[in-house]
Amino acid sequence: MTSFDTSPHLFETSPQLNVWRALLALAVVFVMLATTGWTALRQQRAAPPLEASVAAWEDGRIGGRALPDAQAAPARLARFFASLTEQQRARLAERYPLAVGNMNGAPVELRYRANRVALREARSQERQRMRDSRLSPSGQREAGRRMHRYESLLKPDRKILAFDPAGSGRVAEVFGDLDRAERVSVVVPGSDTDLLTFQRTHRRYAAPVGMAKSLYRAEREVSPGTRTAVIAWADYTAPSGLGMEAATATLAADGAVRLNSLVRALPGTAEVSLFCHSYGSVVCGLAAQRLPGRVTDIAVAGSPGMRAEKASGLRTSARVWAMRDADDWIQDVPYLELGGLGHGADPVSAAFGARVLSAHGAKGTAVTSCRARRA
């Protein structure tokens, strides 16, 4: 018969054994979290506001019929809204403000209306966050800055074509009458553009609103009899600073898709010009091949490259213009693309083949100078 040693020292636990047992228990906990509780908790997290609004739209009905796919072709969505009464359209804007306010194909005036509803809701939420004791003082200050930005965007004379409060925020604003415009320009800004930098009190021409206002004034001065509209388009996620995001085209690729969707959904048949600043020129370069024929001109200012070695490589029928301030630091950046880093040739170089314009006297950017000279 085998005997077992039952002496007390065998029941004592060594420090090493305690560590292994702790690690084993921790591993079991992580497995359980990953397969049950943690996943459930993550799934219960609220969806971003725009996604939630679109999801609600997909389940909605109006006049006894289902609503169309929010991602349907703009022409189809335009026909749907045209089939509704004014009261029905207004009801949809009130029920699903973010979905309608960002819907390519929805009537422009209805998008303005819907985004005012969404902005009022966002302002109310940020006002509550300003007093939320769970937030740090810096978090409360950030909520205050966003709340004041929403108040500014809610001024009666502002026409907000797109708005998304998630993350650093996205927004687009129209100057002029977009429905009746005979000429449309879109300002595509570069790095460090978000909801809070959409407009600036100081260095206002370095912000999308300042650029668009300046361009709108210049167009009206050059051709007072032409109905024009300018869009300050910060409706894509731009890189922050000069890090890896700015050196690669990942964000620009998504921006190019969004830019193309915007242009294809613009009302009317007016010619369209794109004015692309800094990283925005990477967005325009990637979008160029798929832009509709109504885009007649693509102008880049302070460009780090357009992801092409020559203007012909953009494969667009639009005329390509390029300019850069003499003291712009971007000219010292290596113009190449290697392993996904960099954005290709210098658009101002003779070899690139763009129509080079002088940026002499430009303030902040050269978009005003470019449009005035082109006109």
C-alpha positions as CSV (number, residue, x, y, z in Angstrom):
1,M,0.0,0.0,0.0
2,T,1.4,3.3,-1.0
3,S,1.7,5.8,1.7
4,F,1.3,9.6,1.2
5,D,3.4,12.1,2.9
6,T,1.1,14.4,4.8
7,S,3.6,16.5,6.5
8,P,2.6,20.2,6.8
9,H,5.3,21.6,4.5
10,L,3.6,20.1,1.5
11,F,0.5,22.3,2.1
12,E,2.6,25.5,2.2
13,T,2.5,27.6,-1.0
14,S,5.7,28.9,-2.5
15,P,5.8,32.5,-3.8
16,Q,6.4,31.2,-7.3
17,L,3.3,29.0,-7.1
18,N,1.2,32.0,-6.0
19,V,2.3,34.0,-9.0
20,W,1.4,31.2,-11.4
21,R,-2.0,30.8,-9.8
22,A,-2.6,34.5,-10.0
23,L,-1.7,34.5,-13.7
24,L,-3.9,31.5,-14.4
25,A,-6.8,33.2,-12.6
26,L,-6.2,36.4,-14.6
27,A,-6.2,34.5,-17.9
28,V,-9.5,32.8,-17.0
29,V,-11.0,36.2,-16.2
30,F,-9.8,37.7,-19.5
31,V,-11.2,34.8,-21.5
32,M,-14.6,35.2,-19.8
33,L,-14.6,38.9,-20.4
34,A,-13.7,38.5,-24.1
35,T,-16.4,35.9,-24.7
36,T,-19.2,37.1,-22.5
37,G,-19.3,40.1,-20.2
38,W,-16.8,42.4,-21.8
39,T,-18.3,41.9,-25.3
40,A,-21.8,42.5,-23.9
41,L,-20.6,45.7,-22.2
42,R,-18.9,46.9,-25.4
43,Q,-22.1,46.2,-27.4
44,Q,-24.2,48.2,-24.9
45,R,-22.1,51.3,-25.6
46,A,-24.1,53.9,-27.4
47,A,-23.5,54.3,-31.1
48,P,-22.2,57.6,-32.4
49,P,-25.0,60.1,-33.0
50,L,-24.9,60.0,-36.8
51,E,-24.9,56.2,-36.9
52,A,-27.8,56.1,-34.4
53,S,-29.8,58.6,-36.5
54,V,-29.2,56.6,-39.7
55,A,-30.1,53.3,-37.9
56,A,-33.4,54.9,-36.7
57,W,-34.0,56.2,-40.3
58,E,-33.6,52.7,-41.7
59,D,-36.4,51.5,-39.4
60,G,-38.6,54.4,-40.0
61,R,-41.7,55.0,-42.1
62,I,-43.5,58.0,-43.6
63,G,-47.0,58.1,-45.1
64,G,-47.4,54.3,-44.6
65,R,-44.2,53.4,-46.6
66,A,-40.7,52.4,-45.6
67,L,-37.9,54.9,-45.9
68,P,-35.2,54.3,-48.6
69,D,-31.7,53.2,-47.8
70,A,-29.9,56.2,-46.4
71,Q,-26.9,55.2,-48.6
72,A,-28.9,55.0,-51.8
73,A,-27.8,56.9,-54.9
74,P,-28.4,60.7,-54.6
75,A,-30.8,60.7,-57.6
76,R,-33.0,58.0,-56.0
77,L,-33.1,59.9,-52.7
78,A,-33.9,63.1,-54.5
79,R,-36.9,61.4,-56.2
80,F,-38.0,60.1,-52.8
81,F,-38.0,63.6,-51.2
82,A,-39.7,65.1,-54.2
83,S,-42.6,62.7,-53.7
84,L,-43.3,63.9,-50.2
85,T,-45.3,66.9,-49.0
86,E,-43.6,69.8,-47.3
87,Q,-45.0,68.7,-44.0
88,Q,-43.6,65.1,-44.4
89,R,-40.1,66.4,-45.3
90,A,-40.1,68.7,-42.3
91,R,-41.2,65.7,-40.1
92,L,-38.3,63.6,-41.3
93,A,-35.8,66.5,-40.6
94,E,-37.1,66.7,-37.0
95,R,-37.1,62.9,-36.4
96,Y,-33.8,62.1,-38.0
97,P,-31.8,65.3,-38.1
98,L,-28.3,63.9,-38.5
99,A,-29.4,61.3,-41.1
100,V,-31.2,63.9,-43.2
101,G,-28.6,66.7,-42.6
102,N,-25.8,64.5,-44.0
103,M,-27.8,62.8,-46.7
104,N,-26.5,63.3,-50.2
105,G,-29.6,63.6,-52.3
106,A,-31.8,65.4,-49.7
107,P,-32.9,68.9,-50.7
108,V,-30.3,71.5,-49.7
109,E,-32.7,73.6,-47.7
110,L,-34.0,70.5,-45.9
111,R,-30.4,69.6,-45.0
112,Y,-29.9,73.1,-43.5
113,R,-33.0,72.7,-41.5
114,A,-32.1,69.2,-40.3
115,N,-28.6,70.3,-39.2
116,R,-30.1,73.2,-37.2
117,V,-32.1,70.6,-35.3
118,A,-29.0,68.5,-34.8
119,L,-26.9,71.5,-33.7
120,R,-29.5,72.5,-31.1
121,E,-29.4,69.0,-29.7
122,A,-25.6,68.9,-29.7
123,R,-25.5,72.3,-28.0
124,S,-27.8,71.1,-25.2
125,Q,-25.7,68.0,-24.6
126,E,-22.4,70.1,-24.4
127,R,-24.1,72.5,-22.0
128,Q,-24.9,69.6,-19.7
129,R,-21.4,68.3,-20.0
130,M,-20.0,71.7,-18.9
131,R,-21.6,71.1,-15.5
132,D,-20.8,67.3,-15.4
133,S,-18.8,66.7,-12.2
134,R,-17.5,63.4,-13.7
135,L,-15.5,65.4,-16.3
136,S,-12.1,66.8,-15.5
137,P,-11.8,70.6,-15.6
138,S,-10.2,70.4,-19.1
139,G,-13.1,68.2,-20.2
140,Q,-15.6,70.7,-19.0
141,R,-13.7,73.5,-20.8
142,E,-13.6,71.4,-24.0
143,A,-17.4,71.0,-23.7
144,G,-17.7,74.7,-23.3
145,R,-15.7,75.4,-26.5
146,R,-17.8,73.0,-28.5
147,M,-21.0,74.5,-27.1
148,H,-19.9,77.9,-28.2
149,R,-19.0,76.6,-31.6
150,Y,-22.5,75.1,-32.0
151,E,-24.0,78.5,-31.0
152,S,-22.0,80.2,-33.7
153,L,-23.0,77.6,-36.3
154,L,-26.7,78.2,-35.3
155,K,-26.7,81.8,-36.2
156,P,-29.6,82.5,-38.6
157,D,-27.5,83.4,-41.6
158,R,-25.4,80.2,-41.6
159,K,-26.2,77.3,-44.0
160,I,-24.8,74.1,-42.6
161,L,-24.7,71.4,-45.3
162,A,-23.2,68.6,-43.2
163,F,-22.6,68.1,-39.4
164,D,-21.3,65.3,-37.4
165,P,-20.4,65.9,-33.7
166,A,-18.6,62.5,-33.2
167,G,-14.9,62.6,-32.3
168,S,-13.2,65.9,-33.4
169,G,-16.3,66.7,-35.5
170,R,-17.0,67.3,-39.2
171,V,-18.9,70.2,-40.8
172,A,-19.5,71.9,-44.1
173,E,-21.0,75.3,-44.7
174,V,-22.4,77.0,-47.8
175,F,-21.9,80.6,-48.8
176,G,-24.3,81.8,-51.5
177,D,-27.4,80.1,-53.1
178,L,-26.3,76.5,-53.9
179,D,-29.6,75.6,-55.6
180,R,-29.4,78.5,-58.1
181,A,-25.6,78.8,-58.5
182,E,-24.1,79.1,-61.9
183,R,-20.6,78.3,-60.5
184,V,-19.8,76.2,-57.4
185,S,-16.4,76.1,-55.6
186,V,-15.5,73.7,-52.9
187,V,-12.7,74.6,-50.4
188,V,-11.0,71.4,-49.2
189,P,-8.7,72.2,-46.2
190,G,-5.7,70.3,-44.9
191,S,-4.2,69.1,-41.6
192,D,-5.5,70.2,-38.2
193,T,-9.0,70.9,-39.5
194,D,-11.9,69.9,-37.2
195,L,-15.0,71.3,-35.7
196,L,-13.1,73.7,-33.4
197,T,-10.7,74.9,-36.1
198,F,-13.4,75.3,-38.7
199,Q,-13.3,79.0,-38.2
200,R,-10.8,81.3,-36.4
201,T,-10.9,84.8,-35.0
202,H,-7.1,85.2,-35.5
203,R,-5.5,83.9,-38.7
204,R,-9.0,83.5,-40.1
205,Y,-7.7,82.8,-43.7
206,A,-6.0,79.7,-42.4
207,A,-9.4,78.2,-41.5
208,P,-12.0,76.8,-43.9
209,V,-14.6,79.5,-43.2
210,G,-12.1,82.3,-43.8
211,M,-10.9,80.7,-47.0
212,A,-14.4,80.2,-48.3
213,K,-15.6,83.7,-47.4
214,S,-12.6,85.2,-49.0
215,L,-13.1,83.2,-52.2
216,Y,-16.8,84.0,-52.3
217,R,-16.1,87.8,-52.1
218,A,-13.4,87.5,-54.8
219,E,-15.7,85.7,-57.1
220,R,-18.5,88.3,-56.7
221,E,-16.0,91.1,-57.3
222,V,-14.7,89.5,-60.5
223,S,-18.0,88.6,-61.9
224,P,-20.9,90.4,-60.1
225,G,-23.5,89.1,-62.5
226,T,-22.7,85.4,-61.9
227,R,-24.6,83.5,-59.2
228,T,-21.9,81.7,-57.2
229,A,-21.8,79.4,-54.2
230,V,-18.7,78.4,-52.2
231,I,-18.7,75.4,-49.8
232,A,-16.3,75.3,-46.9
233,W,-15.9,71.5,-46.7
234,A,-14.4,70.1,-43.5
235,D,-16.5,66.9,-43.8
236,Y,-13.6,64.5,-43.6
237,T,-11.2,63.5,-40.9
238,A,-8.0,65.4,-41.4
239,P,-4.6,64.5,-39.9
240,S,-3.6,66.2,-36.7
241,G,-0.1,67.7,-36.8
242,L,2.8,66.4,-38.9
243,G,2.9,62.7,-37.8
244,M,2.4,59.5,-39.7
245,E,-1.3,60.3,-40.6
246,A,-0.1,63.4,-42.5
247,A,2.6,61.4,-44.3
248,T,0.3,58.7,-45.5
249,A,-2.9,58.7,-47.6
250,T,-5.1,56.6,-45.4
251,L,-7.3,59.6,-44.2
252,A,-7.1,61.2,-47.7
253,A,-8.5,58.0,-49.3
254,D,-11.6,58.2,-47.1
255,G,-11.8,61.9,-47.7
256,A,-11.7,61.4,-51.4
257,V,-14.7,59.1,-51.3
258,R,-16.6,61.6,-49.2
259,L,-15.6,64.5,-51.5
260,N,-16.8,62.5,-54.6
261,S,-20.1,61.8,-52.9
262,L,-20.6,65.5,-52.2
263,V,-19.8,66.6,-55.7
264,R,-22.1,64.0,-57.3
265,A,-25.0,65.1,-55.1
266,L,-24.7,68.8,-55.8
267,P,-27.9,70.3,-57.2
268,G,-28.1,71.7,-60.7
269,T,-25.6,71.4,-63.5
270,A,-23.2,74.3,-62.6
271,E,-19.5,73.8,-63.2
272,V,-17.5,72.9,-60.1
273,S,-14.0,74.0,-59.0
274,L,-12.0,72.4,-56.2
275,F,-9.6,74.5,-54.1
276,C,-7.4,72.2,-52.1
277,H,-5.0,73.4,-49.4
278,S,-2.1,71.4,-47.9
279,Y,-3.2,67.8,-47.1
280,G,-6.5,68.7,-48.8
281,S,-4.6,68.5,-52.1
282,V,-3.9,64.8,-51.3
283,V,-7.6,64.3,-50.9
284,C,-8.3,66.0,-54.2
285,G,-5.6,64.1,-56.0
286,L,-7.1,60.7,-54.9
287,A,-10.6,61.9,-55.8
288,A,-9.6,63.3,-59.2
289,Q,-10.0,60.1,-61.3
290,R,-13.6,59.5,-60.2
291,L,-14.9,63.1,-60.1
292,P,-17.8,63.8,-62.5
293,G,-17.2,65.8,-65.6
294,R,-18.8,69.0,-64.1
295,V,-15.6,69.4,-62.1
296,T,-13.6,71.7,-64.5
297,D,-10.8,72.8,-62.3
298,I,-8.7,71.5,-59.4
299,A,-6.4,74.1,-57.8
300,V,-3.9,73.2,-55.1
301,A,-2.1,75.5,-52.7
302,G,0.8,74.6,-50.4
303,S,0.6,71.0,-51.6
304,P,2.7,68.1,-50.2
305,G,1.8,66.2,-53.4
306,M,-1.2,64.7,-55.0
307,R,-0.2,61.0,-55.1
308,A,0.8,61.3,-58.7
309,E,4.0,61.9,-60.6
310,K,2.4,64.1,-63.2
311,A,-0.9,66.0,-63.6
312,S,-1.8,63.5,-66.4
313,G,-1.5,60.7,-63.9
314,L,-4.5,62.1,-62.0
315,R,-6.6,60.9,-64.9
316,T,-9.1,63.8,-64.8
317,S,-10.5,66.1,-67.5
318,A,-10.3,69.0,-65.1
319,R,-7.6,71.6,-65.5
320,V,-5.0,71.3,-62.7
321,W,-3.6,74.5,-61.1
322,A,-0.8,74.8,-58.5
323,M,0.6,77.6,-56.4
324,R,2.8,78.0,-53.3
325,D,4.0,81.0,-51.3
326,A,7.7,81.7,-51.7
327,D,8.3,81.2,-47.9
328,D,6.0,78.2,-47.5
329,W,7.8,75.5,-45.5
330,I,6.1,72.7,-47.4
331,Q,8.7,73.2,-50.2
332,D,11.3,71.8,-48.0
333,V,9.5,68.5,-47.6
334,P,10.8,65.6,-49.8
335,Y,8.5,65.2,-52.7
336,L,8.4,61.5,-53.1
337,E,6.3,58.4,-52.3
338,L,8.0,55.4,-50.9
339,G,6.4,52.5,-49.2
340,G,3.2,54.5,-48.6
341,L,5.0,57.4,-47.1
342,G,5.0,60.8,-48.9
343,H,2.6,62.0,-51.5
344,G,4.6,62.1,-54.8
345,A,5.9,64.8,-57.0
346,D,5.8,68.6,-56.4
347,P,2.7,70.0,-58.2
348,V,4.5,73.3,-58.7
349,S,7.5,71.7,-60.5
350,A,7.6,72.1,-64.3
351,A,7.8,68.3,-64.6
352,F,4.5,67.8,-63.0
353,G,2.7,69.7,-65.7
354,A,0.1,71.7,-63.7
355,R,-0.7,75.3,-64.6
356,V,1.4,77.2,-62.1
357,L,0.0,80.5,-60.6
358,S,1.7,83.1,-58.5
359,A,0.6,83.2,-54.9
360,H,2.1,86.7,-54.4
361,G,0.1,88.7,-52.0
362,A,-2.0,85.8,-50.7
363,K,-3.3,85.9,-47.2
364,G,-3.2,82.5,-45.4
365,T,-3.8,80.6,-48.6
366,A,-3.8,81.4,-52.3
367,V,-7.4,80.5,-53.1
368,T,-8.5,84.1,-53.6
369,S,-5.6,84.9,-55.8
370,C,-6.1,81.8,-57.9
371,R,-9.8,82.4,-58.5
372,A,-9.3,86.0,-59.4
373,R,-6.5,85.2,-61.9
374,R,-8.5,82.3,-63.4
375,A,-11.6,84.4,-63.8
